[in-house]
């Protein structure tokens, strides 16, 4: 999406908060918040500044289990 002009922040939101809203699950998905379900990834750089950093994920946690560290 960024490649065709969408700002990085909007692209990230479209994959998280917006999808949760569309699915009617915004009260349990789409944010890092107490009581919400969360799958977390981490990268070396800030994806807002360098979206391509999402191509090299360094940490993955799904449902509290670390799969990549």
Secondary structure, DSSP 4 states (H G I P E B T S, - for coil): -GGGT--HHHHHHHHTHHHHHHTT-TTTSSS--TTS--EEEEESS-TTT-GGGGGSEEEEEETTEEEE-
